[in-house]
């Protein structure tokens, strides 16, 4: 029998990730980094949370909780969450996750904000692979992207323990409100 975050793959128990849907209501099993002074702090929230009335409200896509943050603050800096994951020794492994974003970068922003996923060595470190997921272009206003899903092929790392890291770059200081939601992280 597999337990916790493990799943059965080819008659073997393999860890997916701990608290992949953020249902514990906290970030205790995730490595986190927020901006020193965030517009809206990195946290786990339920439906209805929002950084401002001009952007979307949190609507978890799995369960009742999701990770949220303001995608803005006293930059330049990054907002990050990650954890070590042991991948099954199979030929195809895919990371998938749901996300949603909103921003207003019309007035004072001159640099894009980006959201990317990094595969790092176990415990963290220099990226072994990176995938750009979203670019919030300077000078644009997108109050709500709507629910989105993204995937990343992890097959090159099959049978290894890696560190998955979600990274949001905030290149300027308080240049527009933002809001971001991440949920339903899955490695299969």
Residue frames as a rotation matrix with the C-alpha (Angstrom) as fourth column:
UNK 1
0.574 0.819 0.000 0.00
0.819 -0.574 0.000 0.00
0.000 0.000 -1.000 0.00
UNK 2
-0.447 -0.651 0.614 1.21
0.616 -0.721 -0.316 3.47
0.649 0.237 0.723 -0.85
UNK 3
0.287 0.527 -0.800 0.71
0.941 -0.309 0.134 6.24
-0.177 -0.792 -0.585 1.70
UNK 4
-0.064 -0.294 -0.954 0.84
0.329 -0.908 0.258 10.01
-0.942 -0.297 0.155 1.98
UNK 5
0.302 0.105 -0.947 1.84
-0.668 -0.685 -0.289 11.66
-0.680 0.721 -0.137 -1.29
UNK 6
-0.746 -0.635 0.200 2.88
-0.340 0.621 0.706 8.33
-0.573 0.459 -0.679 -2.84
UNK 7
0.434 0.808 -0.398 1.16
-0.845 0.213 -0.490 6.72
-0.311 0.549 0.776 -5.82
UNK 8
0.170 -0.319 0.932 1.52
0.086 0.947 0.309 3.24
-0.982 0.028 0.188 -7.24
UNK 9
0.517 -0.121 -0.847 3.43
-0.834 -0.295 -0.467 3.22
-0.193 0.948 -0.254 -10.54
UNK 10
0.242 -0.385 -0.891 4.36
-0.530 0.716 -0.454 -0.12
0.813 0.582 -0.031 -12.11
UNK 11
0.667 0.200 -0.717 3.88
0.359 0.758 0.545 -1.91
0.653 -0.621 0.434 -8.76
UNK 12
-0.406 -0.805 -0.433 6.13
0.848 -0.156 -0.506 0.54
0.340 -0.572 0.746 -6.89
UNK 13
0.645 0.575 -0.503 5.25
0.732 -0.653 0.193 3.39
-0.217 -0.493 -0.843 -4.52
UNK 14
-0.421 -0.738 0.527 6.54
0.837 -0.540 -0.087 6.72
0.349 0.404 0.845 -5.82
UNK 15
-0.262 0.258 -0.930 6.22
0.600 -0.711 -0.367 10.14
-0.756 -0.654 0.031 -4.17
UNK 16
0.337 0.351 0.874 4.34
0.870 -0.471 -0.146 12.76
0.360 0.809 -0.464 -6.16
UNK 17
-0.584 -0.520 0.624 4.58
0.073 -0.799 -0.597 15.88
0.808 -0.303 0.505 -4.02
UNK 18
-0.603 0.340 -0.722 3.43
0.794 0.173 -0.582 16.75
-0.073 -0.924 -0.374 -0.52
UNK 19
-0.041 0.721 -0.691 0.27
0.478 -0.594 -0.648 18.84
-0.878 -0.357 -0.320 -0.22
UNK 20
-0.763 -0.325 0.558 0.06
0.619 -0.121 0.776 19.32
-0.185 0.938 0.294 -4.00
UNK 21
-0.091 0.821 0.563 -3.36
0.691 -0.356 0.630 20.97
0.718 0.446 -0.535 -3.74
UNK 22
-0.749 -0.350 0.563 -2.45
-0.089 -0.788 -0.609 23.13
0.656 -0.506 0.559 -0.71
UNK 23
0.222 0.961 -0.164 -5.30
0.014 0.165 0.986 21.56
0.975 -0.222 0.023 1.28
UNK 24
-0.177 -0.337 -0.925 -3.32
0.922 0.272 -0.276 21.62
0.345 -0.901 0.262 4.55
UNK 25
0.804 0.585 0.104 -4.06
0.534 -0.789 0.304 25.36
0.260 -0.189 -0.947 4.56
UNK 26
0.705 -0.654 -0.273 -0.42
-0.282 -0.612 0.739 26.33
-0.651 -0.444 -0.616 5.03
UNK 27
0.735 -0.519 -0.436 2.95
-0.490 0.038 -0.871 26.12
0.468 0.854 -0.226 3.28
UNK 28
0.586 -0.492 0.644 4.73
-0.642 0.204 0.740 23.99
-0.495 -0.846 -0.197 5.89
UNK 29
0.434 -0.414 0.800 5.91
0.380 0.889 0.254 21.32
-0.817 0.193 0.544 3.40
UNK 30
0.737 -0.161 0.656 6.97
0.605 -0.276 -0.747 23.85
0.301 0.948 -0.106 0.76
UNK 31
-0.367 -0.831 -0.417 10.21
0.836 -0.491 0.243 25.87
-0.407 -0.260 0.876 0.65
UNK 32
0.626 0.697 0.350 9.09
0.777 -0.593 -0.209 29.47
0.062 0.403 -0.913 0.24
UNK 33
-0.644 -0.688 -0.335 10.50
0.683 -0.714 0.151 32.89
-0.344 -0.132 0.930 -0.51
UNK 34
0.549 0.805 0.225 8.44
0.835 -0.512 -0.203 36.06
-0.049 0.299 -0.953 -0.71
UNK 35
0.021 -0.466 0.884 9.39
0.354 -0.824 -0.443 39.66
0.935 0.323 0.148 -1.39
UNK 36
-0.830 -0.397 -0.393 10.50
0.501 -0.218 -0.838 41.58
0.247 -0.892 0.380 1.71
UNK 37
-0.596 0.713 -0.370 7.44
-0.211 -0.583 -0.784 43.82
-0.775 -0.389 0.498 1.35
UNK 38
-0.820 0.304 0.485 4.88
0.570 0.513 0.642 42.05
-0.054 0.803 -0.594 -0.83
UNK 39
-0.721 0.675 0.159 1.81
-0.516 -0.675 0.527 43.75
0.463 0.298 0.835 -2.30
UNK 40
0.550 0.803 0.231 -0.19
-0.804 0.434 0.408 40.72
0.227 -0.410 0.884 -1.06
UNK 41
-0.193 -0.792 0.579 1.72
-0.901 0.376 0.214 38.09
-0.388 -0.480 -0.787 0.97
UNK 42
-0.466 -0.100 -0.879 2.41
-0.519 0.836 0.180 34.56
0.717 0.540 -0.441 -0.28
UNK 43
-0.597 0.347 0.723 -0.15
-0.668 0.284 -0.688 32.32
-0.444 -0.894 0.062 1.44
UNK 44
-0.875 0.483 -0.027 -2.72
0.411 0.773 0.483 29.56
0.254 0.412 -0.875 1.10
UNK 45
-0.753 0.651 -0.098 -6.27
-0.532 -0.689 -0.492 30.89
-0.387 -0.318 0.865 0.78
UNK 46
-0.435 0.725 0.534 -9.82
0.597 0.676 -0.431 29.75
-0.674 0.132 -0.727 0.14
UNK 47
-0.235 0.445 0.864 -12.30
0.909 -0.214 0.358 30.95
0.344 0.870 -0.354 -2.48
UNK 48
0.765 0.640 0.077 -12.93
0.605 -0.754 0.257 34.69
0.223 -0.151 -0.963 -2.50
UNK 49
0.267 -0.740 -0.617 -9.45
0.512 -0.434 0.742 35.89
-0.817 -0.514 0.263 -1.53
UNK 50
0.589 -0.132 0.797 -8.13
0.730 -0.336 -0.595 38.72
0.346 0.933 -0.101 -3.69
UNK 51
-0.418 -0.833 -0.363 -5.45
0.901 -0.431 -0.049 41.37
-0.116 -0.347 0.931 -3.61
UNK 52
-0.839 0.206 -0.503 -7.74
-0.186 -0.978 -0.090 44.12
-0.511 0.018 0.859 -4.94
UNK 53
0.062 0.979 0.194 -11.27
0.063 0.191 -0.980 44.49
-0.996 0.073 -0.050 -6.28
UNK 54
0.342 0.053 -0.938 -9.96
-0.831 -0.450 -0.328 45.26
-0.439 0.892 -0.110 -9.78
UNK 55
-0.591 -0.586 -0.554 -8.54
-0.756 0.643 0.127 41.73
0.282 0.494 -0.823 -10.19
UNK 56
0.027 0.643 -0.766 -10.04
-0.284 0.739 0.611 38.22
0.959 0.200 0.203 -9.99
UNK 57
0.332 0.144 0.932 -11.04
-0.940 0.132 0.314 36.39
-0.078 -0.981 0.180 -6.81
UNK 58
-0.759 -0.640 0.122 -9.37
-0.644 0.765 0.008 33.11
-0.099 -0.072 -0.992 -5.84
UNK 59
0.536 0.844 -0.039 -11.30
-0.840 0.527 -0.128 30.04
-0.087 0.101 0.991 -7.04
UNK 60
-0.358 -0.736 0.574 -9.41
-0.638 0.642 0.425 26.83
-0.681 -0.214 -0.700 -6.14
UNK 61
0.030 0.312 -0.950 -9.46
-0.941 0.329 0.078 24.24
0.337 0.891 0.303 -8.91
UNK 62
-0.162 -0.090 -0.983 -8.74
0.139 0.984 -0.113 21.29
0.977 -0.155 -0.147 -6.60
UNK 63
-0.319 0.094 -0.943 -10.33
0.927 0.240 -0.290 21.12
0.199 -0.966 -0.164 -3.17
UNK 64
0.710 0.699 -0.086 -11.02
0.689 -0.663 0.293 24.29
0.147 -0.267 -0.952 -1.21
UNK 65
0.597 -0.584 -0.550 -7.56
0.062 -0.650 0.757 25.91
-0.800 -0.486 -0.352 -0.96
UNK 66
0.719 -0.470 0.512 -4.97
0.603 0.054 -0.796 27.35
0.346 0.881 0.322 -3.37
UNK 67
-0.187 -0.835 -0.518 -1.65
0.855 -0.398 0.333 29.15
-0.484 -0.381 0.788 -3.16
UNK 68
0.721 0.409 0.560 -1.97
0.629 -0.725 -0.281 32.89
0.291 0.554 -0.780 -3.83
UNK 69
-0.190 -0.709 -0.679 0.24
0.786 -0.525 0.327 35.98
-0.588 -0.472 0.657 -3.82
UNK 70
0.478 0.476 -0.738 0.26
0.165 -0.874 -0.457 39.55
-0.863 0.097 -0.496 -5.09
UNK 71
0.323 -0.400 0.858 2.69
0.942 0.228 -0.248 39.15
-0.096 0.888 0.450 -8.04
UNK 72
0.364 -0.212 0.907 3.93
0.174 -0.941 -0.290 42.63
0.915 0.263 -0.306 -7.01
UNK 73
0.851 -0.071 -0.521 5.75
0.515 -0.081 0.853 44.33
-0.103 -0.994 -0.032 -4.18
UNK 74
0.736 -0.637 -0.231 9.04
-0.512 -0.746 0.425 45.90
-0.443 -0.194 -0.875 -3.19
UNK 75
0.788 -0.456 0.414 11.17
0.598 0.727 -0.338 44.42
-0.146 0.514 0.845 -5.98
UNK 76
0.154 0.097 -0.983 13.28
-0.778 0.625 -0.060 43.64
0.609 0.775 0.172 -7.70
UNK 77
-0.565 -0.309 0.765 13.02
-0.728 0.624 -0.285 40.13
-0.390 -0.718 -0.577 -6.39
UNK 78
-0.580 0.366 -0.727 11.34
-0.340 0.703 0.625 36.78
0.740 0.610 -0.283 -6.72
UNK 79
0.127 0.661 0.740 8.47
-0.952 0.290 -0.095 34.93
-0.278 -0.692 0.666 -5.12
UNK 80
-0.412 -0.407 -0.815 9.23
-0.658 0.752 -0.043 31.19
0.631 0.519 -0.578 -4.94
UNK 81
0.370 0.408 0.834 7.78
-0.818 0.569 0.084 27.89
-0.441 -0.714 0.545 -3.73
UNK 82
0.064 -0.377 -0.924 9.33
-0.735 0.609 -0.299 24.47
0.675 0.698 -0.238 -4.18
UNK 83
0.443 -0.015 0.897 9.95
-0.729 0.577 0.370 21.01
-0.523 -0.817 0.244 -2.79
UNK 84
-0.707 -0.699 -0.110 11.91
-0.670 0.611 0.422 17.83
-0.228 0.372 -0.900 -3.47
UNK 85
0.531 0.847 0.021 10.05
-0.755 0.485 -0.441 15.17
-0.384 0.218 0.897 -5.45
UNK 86
-0.555 -0.647 0.523 11.17
-0.326 0.748 0.578 11.61
-0.765 0.150 -0.626 -6.19
UNK 87
0.056 0.549 -0.834 10.21
-0.986 -0.099 -0.131 10.68
-0.155 0.830 0.536 -9.74
UNK 88
0.647 0.275 0.711 9.18
-0.213 0.961 -0.179 7.21
-0.732 -0.036 0.680 -10.83
UNK 89
-0.527 -0.850 -0.017 11.58
-0.321 0.180 0.930 5.24
-0.787 0.496 -0.367 -13.06
UNK 90
0.264 0.703 0.660 9.16
0.571 0.437 -0.694 5.33
-0.777 0.560 -0.287 -16.01
UNK 91
-0.400 -0.512 0.760 9.50
0.909 -0.117 0.400 6.56
-0.116 0.851 0.512 -19.59
UNK 92
-0.305 0.363 0.881 7.03
0.336 -0.824 0.456 9.47
0.891 0.435 0.129 -19.40
UNK 93
-0.213 0.234 -0.949 6.62
0.954 -0.161 -0.254 11.80
-0.212 -0.959 -0.188 -16.41
UNK 94
-0.261 0.229 0.938 4.68
0.489 -0.806 0.333 15.05
0.832 0.546 0.099 -16.59
UNK 95
-0.776 0.105 -0.622 4.32
0.492 -0.516 -0.701 17.93
-0.394 -0.850 0.349 -14.15
UNK 96
-0.309 0.703 0.641 0.92
0.546 -0.421 0.724 19.60
0.779 0.574 -0.254 -14.46
UNK 97
-0.641 0.151 -0.753 -0.63
0.653 -0.408 -0.638 22.46
-0.404 -0.900 0.163 -12.51
UNK 98
0.326 0.798 0.506 -3.43
0.883 -0.448 0.138 24.99
0.337 0.402 -0.851 -12.67
UNK 99
-0.645 -0.500 -0.577 -2.81
0.671 -0.732 -0.115 28.71
-0.365 -0.462 0.808 -12.48
UNK 100
0.480 0.741 0.470 -4.60
0.832 -0.555 0.025 32.01
0.279 0.379 -0.882 -12.85
UNK 101
-0.519 -0.737 -0.433 -3.19
0.810 -0.586 0.027 35.53
-0.273 -0.336 0.901 -12.92
UNK 102
0.665 0.628 0.405 -4.22
0.711 -0.698 -0.085 39.16
0.229 0.344 -0.910 -13.05
UNK 103
-0.310 -0.797 -0.518 -2.25
0.833 -0.491 0.257 42.40
-0.459 -0.352 0.816 -13.25
UNK 104
0.890 0.411 0.199 -2.44
0.456 -0.786 -0.417 46.08
-0.015 0.461 -0.887 -14.07
UNK 105
-0.012 -0.985 -0.170 0.92
0.782 -0.115 0.612 47.26
-0.623 -0.125 0.772 -15.38
UNK 106
0.524 0.346 0.778 -0.40
0.817 -0.461 -0.346 50.21
0.239 0.818 -0.524 -17.40
UNK 107
0.994 0.094 0.048 0.87
0.078 -0.963 0.257 53.19
0.070 -0.252 -0.965 -15.40
UNK 108
0.636 -0.756 0.155 4.37
-0.738 -0.537 0.409 52.80
-0.226 -0.374 -0.900 -14.04
UNK 109
0.479 -0.456 0.750 5.73
0.106 0.878 0.466 49.42
-0.871 -0.144 0.469 -15.13
UNK 110
0.427 -0.400 -0.811 8.53
-0.883 -0.380 -0.277 49.34
-0.198 0.834 -0.515 -17.69
UNK 111
-0.693 -0.687 -0.218 9.59
-0.710 0.702 0.048 45.69
0.120 0.188 -0.975 -17.29
UNK 112
0.144 0.729 -0.669 7.73
-0.501 0.637 0.586 42.41
0.853 0.251 0.457 -17.80
UNK 113
-0.089 -0.086 0.992 6.96
-0.908 0.418 -0.045 40.06
-0.410 -0.905 -0.115 -14.92
UNK 114
-0.173 0.003 -0.985 7.41
-0.680 0.723 0.121 36.35
0.713 0.691 -0.123 -15.55
UNK 115
0.418 0.284 0.863 6.31
-0.774 0.609 0.174 33.04
-0.477 -0.740 0.474 -14.06
UNK 116
0.054 -0.475 -0.878 8.49
-0.753 0.559 -0.348 29.99
0.656 0.680 -0.328 -14.67
UNK 117
0.947 0.127 0.295 9.09
-0.284 0.759 0.586 26.49
-0.150 -0.638 0.755 -13.39
UNK 118
0.060 -0.980 -0.191 12.58
-0.927 0.017 -0.375 25.24
0.370 0.199 -0.907 -12.61
UNK 119
0.931 -0.036 -0.363 13.88
0.142 0.952 0.270 21.71
0.336 -0.303 0.892 -12.14
UNK 120
0.308 -0.836 0.454 16.77
-0.875 -0.436 -0.210 21.92
0.373 -0.332 -0.866 -9.69
UNK 121
-0.452 -0.505 -0.736 18.97
-0.115 0.851 -0.513 19.24
0.885 -0.147 -0.442 -8.11
UNK 122
0.358 0.549 -0.755 17.67
0.652 0.432 0.623 17.58
0.668 -0.716 -0.203 -4.94
UNK 123
0.047 -0.277 -0.960 17.72
0.934 -0.328 0.141 20.18
-0.354 -0.903 0.243 -2.16
UNK 124
0.906 0.323 -0.273 17.76
0.200 -0.896 -0.397 23.10
-0.373 0.305 -0.876 -4.64
UNK 125
-0.153 -0.984 -0.093 20.46
0.375 -0.145 0.915 24.81
-0.914 0.105 0.392 -6.64
UNK 126
-0.631 -0.156 -0.760 21.18
-0.555 -0.594 0.582 25.97
-0.542 0.789 0.289 -10.16
UNK 127
0.410 0.912 -0.014 18.38
-0.643 0.278 -0.713 25.01
-0.646 0.302 0.701 -12.57
UNK 128
-0.567 -0.474 0.674 18.79
0.103 0.771 0.629 21.82
-0.817 0.426 -0.389 -14.60
UNK 129
-0.613 0.474 0.632 15.79
0.730 0.032 0.683 22.80
0.303 0.880 -0.366 -16.74
UNK 130
-0.704 0.407 -0.582 13.51
0.046 -0.791 -0.610 25.84
-0.709 -0.456 0.538 -16.93
UNK 131
-0.482 0.609 0.630 10.15
0.848 0.143 0.510 26.42
0.221 0.780 -0.585 -18.56
UNK 132
-0.969 0.238 -0.069 8.62
-0.225 -0.961 -0.159 29.87
-0.104 -0.138 0.985 -19.02
UNK 133
-0.534 0.842 0.079 4.89
0.804 0.534 -0.260 29.68
-0.262 -0.075 -0.962 -18.27
UNK 134
0.581 0.802 0.137 3.61
0.814 -0.574 -0.092 33.27
0.005 0.165 -0.986 -18.34
UNK 135
-0.722 -0.688 0.079 4.83
0.687 -0.726 -0.045 36.74
0.088 0.022 0.996 -19.23
UNK 136
0.481 0.776 -0.407 2.89
0.792 -0.584 -0.179 39.72
-0.376 -0.236 -0.896 -17.84
UNK 137
-0.124 -0.569 0.813 3.92
0.896 -0.416 -0.154 42.39
0.425 0.709 0.562 -20.32
UNK 138
-0.624 -0.164 -0.764 4.75
0.515 -0.821 -0.244 45.89
-0.587 -0.546 0.597 -19.08
UNK 139
-0.867 0.300 -0.397 2.14
-0.442 -0.830 0.339 48.42
-0.228 0.470 0.853 -20.13
UNK 140
-0.564 0.705 -0.430 -0.73
-0.062 0.483 0.873 45.90
0.823 0.520 -0.228 -20.14
UNK 141
-0.521 0.525 0.673 -3.83
-0.829 -0.122 -0.546 45.41
-0.205 -0.842 0.499 -18.01
UNK 142
-0.363 0.410 -0.837 -5.14
-0.230 0.831 0.506 41.85
0.903 0.376 -0.208 -17.68
UNK 143
-0.108 0.370 0.922 -7.49
-0.970 -0.244 -0.016 41.65
0.219 -0.896 0.386 -14.67
UNK 144
0.218 0.241 0.946 -8.00
-0.520 0.848 -0.096 37.89
-0.826 -0.471 0.310 -15.12
UNK 145
-0.685 -0.488 -0.541 -6.37
-0.724 0.365 0.586 35.35
-0.089 0.793 -0.603 -17.42
UNK 146
0.550 0.814 -0.189 -9.07
-0.793 0.579 0.190 32.89
0.264 0.046 0.964 -16.43
UNK 147
0.541 -0.329 0.774 -8.15
-0.363 0.738 0.568 29.39
-0.759 -0.588 0.280 -15.26
UNK 148
0.414 -0.523 -0.745 -5.16
-0.831 0.117 -0.544 27.95
0.372 0.844 -0.386 -17.13
UNK 149
0.854 -0.271 0.445 -3.31
-0.019 0.837 0.546 24.64
-0.520 -0.475 0.710 -17.02
UNK 150
0.397 -0.804 -0.443 0.36
-0.892 -0.225 -0.391 24.12
0.215 0.551 -0.807 -17.81
UNK 151
0.970 -0.169 0.174 2.54
0.122 0.959 0.256 21.03
-0.210 -0.227 0.951 -18.15
UNK 152
0.294 -0.937 -0.191 6.26
-0.956 -0.291 -0.041 20.31
-0.017 0.194 -0.981 -18.18
UNK 153
0.783 -0.089 -0.616 7.92
-0.126 0.947 -0.296 17.11
0.610 0.309 0.730 -19.37
UNK 154
0.435 -0.618 0.654 10.07
-0.878 -0.132 0.460 15.66
-0.198 -0.775 -0.601 -16.58
UNK 155
0.996 0.070 -0.062 10.91
-0.084 0.961 -0.264 12.39
0.041 0.268 0.963 -18.37
UNK 156
0.350 -0.936 -0.025 14.63
-0.154 -0.031 -0.988 13.28
0.924 0.349 -0.155 -18.58
UNK 157
-0.395 -0.477 0.785 14.74
-0.806 -0.230 -0.545 13.09
0.440 -0.848 -0.294 -14.76
UNK 158
0.621 0.706 -0.341 12.93
-0.497 0.691 0.525 9.74
0.606 -0.156 0.780 -14.34
UNK 159
0.575 -0.323 -0.752 14.10
0.547 0.835 0.060 7.74
0.608 -0.445 0.657 -11.33
UNK 160
-0.557 -0.823 0.111 15.74
0.516 -0.448 -0.730 10.77
0.651 -0.349 0.674 -9.70
UNK 161
0.292 0.547 -0.785 14.89
0.906 -0.421 0.044 13.03
-0.306 -0.724 -0.618 -6.79
UNK 162
-0.445 -0.347 0.825 14.62
0.660 -0.750 0.040 16.61
0.605 0.562 0.563 -8.03
UNK 163
-0.532 0.313 -0.787 13.61
0.515 -0.618 -0.594 19.95
-0.672 -0.721 0.168 -6.57
UNK 164
-0.102 0.597 0.796 10.59
0.907 -0.273 0.321 21.49
0.408 0.755 -0.514 -8.32
UNK 165
-0.560 -0.147 -0.815 10.54
0.557 -0.795 -0.240 25.28
-0.613 -0.588 0.528 -7.99
UNK 166
0.356 0.703 0.616 7.82
0.908 -0.417 -0.048 27.73
0.223 0.576 -0.786 -9.08
UNK 167
-0.488 -0.671 -0.558 9.34
0.726 -0.667 0.167 31.20
-0.484 -0.324 0.813 -9.55
UNK 168
0.643 0.655 0.397 7.68
0.760 -0.611 -0.222 34.58
0.098 0.444 -0.890 -10.15
UNK 169
-0.508 -0.861 0.013 9.96
0.860 -0.508 -0.038 37.50
0.039 -0.008 0.999 -11.07
UNK 170
0.772 0.617 -0.153 8.98
0.629 -0.776 0.041 40.99
-0.093 -0.128 -0.987 -9.89
UNK 171
0.012 -0.926 0.377 11.60
0.948 -0.110 -0.299 43.27
0.319 0.361 0.876 -11.51
UNK 172
-0.488 -0.124 0.864 10.38
0.074 -0.992 -0.101 46.62
0.870 0.014 0.493 -10.16
UNK 173
-0.925 0.104 -0.367 9.02
0.365 -0.038 -0.930 48.17
-0.110 -0.994 -0.003 -6.96
UNK 174
-0.268 0.923 -0.278 5.23
0.481 -0.122 -0.868 48.39
-0.835 -0.366 -0.412 -6.63
UNK 175
-0.886 -0.123 -0.447 4.52
-0.295 -0.593 0.749 49.06
-0.358 0.796 0.489 -10.31
UNK 176
-0.350 0.845 -0.403 0.98
-0.763 -0.008 0.646 47.79
0.543 0.534 0.648 -10.46
UNK 177
0.016 0.386 0.922 -1.32
-0.838 0.508 -0.198 45.54
-0.545 -0.770 0.331 -8.56
UNK 178
-0.401 -0.107 -0.910 -1.23
-0.666 0.716 0.209 41.86
0.629 0.690 -0.359 -9.32
UNK 179
0.179 0.419 0.890 -2.67
-0.843 0.532 -0.080 38.58
-0.507 -0.736 0.449 -8.09
UNK 180
-0.343 -0.363 -0.866 -1.67
-0.756 0.654 0.026 34.99
0.557 0.664 -0.499 -8.77
UNK 181
0.431 0.513 0.743 -3.20
-0.803 0.594 0.056 31.60
-0.412 -0.620 0.667 -7.95
UNK 182
-0.477 -0.565 -0.673 -1.50
-0.733 0.678 -0.050 28.17
0.485 0.469 -0.738 -8.18
UNK 183
0.126 0.569 0.813 -3.30
-0.837 0.501 -0.220 24.88
-0.532 -0.653 0.539 -7.52
UNK 184
0.873 0.415 0.257 -3.57
-0.272 0.851 -0.449 21.18
-0.405 0.322 0.856 -8.41
UNK 185
0.010 -0.941 -0.337 0.16
-1.000 -0.013 0.006 20.49
-0.010 0.337 -0.941 -8.75
UNK 186
0.804 0.295 0.517 0.62
-0.296 0.952 -0.082 16.92
-0.516 -0.087 0.852 -10.00
UNK 187
-0.258 -0.876 -0.408 3.55
-0.949 0.149 0.279 14.76
-0.183 0.459 -0.869 -11.07
UNK 188
0.486 0.488 0.725 2.57
-0.313 0.872 -0.377 11.63
-0.816 -0.044 0.577 -12.99
